[in-house]
C-alpha cells in the first residue's frame, strides 16, 4: 500500500485548501485557481503512483485538506483515478485517516499487511501519529529522501524487500 500526501508532495503548493476553485488547467502539469494562483504537479510522483498500481499496490491519498478543494484539484489535473482511496480530511490527524483507510480495506475483505505500508510525505510531523494508529509503516520524506521518481521507486522497492 502506498499512502501519498498531496500538498508539497504530489504538487508544489503547500496548502491547496487555501486556493479558490474552480481550477483551470493551463498546461499538462499546471493548474490555476480562480484568482490566478498556480499549482504545479510533480509528474514524477504521478508516475510512481501509476507504477505502484501496475505492481498491484493500493494507492491512497493521505492529506490534511478540505476534501472538495483537493478533489477539484485532482480532477483539474485529470488524476483522480490515480487513487484507490481518498483519505482527505480537514484536520491534522493523519493517523486517524490512515487507520480509517486500512479498516475500510479490511472491511472489504483485503488482508492488509501493515509492514508493507509505505507513507510518502514532505513533512515528518504526522509520522508518529500514523505509526501510533497504524503500526510501523515505512516513511519516506518527499524531496529529502529522494530527488526524483526513479529514486523513489528504488527506495520503495528496497523497503519492501527488507520488511515483513
Order of alpha helices (4+ residues) and beta strands (2+ residues): beta-beta-beta-beta-alpha-beta-alpha-beta-alpha-beta-alpha-beta-alpha
